[in-house]
Amino acid sequence: MATLVPFTIDLTAHEGIRLAAVLNALGSLWDPSDVYTSEAEAHRMLYAHLDPEQQAIYDQLVAAGVLPDTREAMR
């Protein structure tokens, strides 16, 4: 019976190349803070003006940990 030979690969160099390719594809106009601000605004708009039934479901999802509790940030 043959024994298994350890097989290891160090992907550190490849990860650096991949990250550089991603940042290059995003371009110089990509602004992470603008993306975050836009996502926060979209989240606020999505959960604003819920009717009572929708609000109850939203509260259940927050309590269950399905959605983050961001109600204080939205006010």
N, C-alpha and C positions, 0 to 999 in steps of 0.2 A: 504494500500500500504506500502510495506516494504522500509526502507531507506537503502542506501548502506553503508557498513562498509568500512572505509579506509583500504587499503591493501598496506603495504610498506615492502620492503625487502632491507636490507643493504647487498650489494654484495662485500663490501670492503675486508673482509677476504677471500672470494672465489677468488677475483681478485689476491690477493697475492699468493694464492696456484696455480692458473693458471699460473701466471708469473714465479714462481719457476719451475713448470713443463716444461714450454717452454724453459727456460734457461738450465735446466737439459738435455732436449732432444737435444739442440744445441751442448752440450758438451764443453769441455775446449779448443778445437782447433778452435772454431768459433771466428773470428776476425772481428768486425764491420768495422774497417777502411779498411781492405783488401776487404771486400764486397763492400764498397762504391767506392773504387778505381777501382775495377773490373767493376762495373756498369758504372762508368764514362768512362772507356776505351771502353766498349761495345757500349755505346751511341755515342762516338766519331767515332768509326769504322762504325756504322750503317749509320751515316749521312755524312761520308766523301766521296769525289769523286762522288758527285751527278752530273748528266748531267743537262743542263740548265732547262729542263722541270721539272725534279724532284726538283731542287733547288727552282723553282718558287712555286711549290706546298708546299714545306717545308716552305718557307717564308709566304705563305698564312696561313698555319696551326699555325705558330708562331704568326702571327698578330691576328688570331682569338682566341688565348689563348689555343688552343688544345695542343700544344707542348710548353715546356718551351724554352725561348730564351737563349740558351747556346752556341751560335756561337762564342762568344768572348773566352769562356773557351776552345773551341775545337781548336783554332788556336795556 
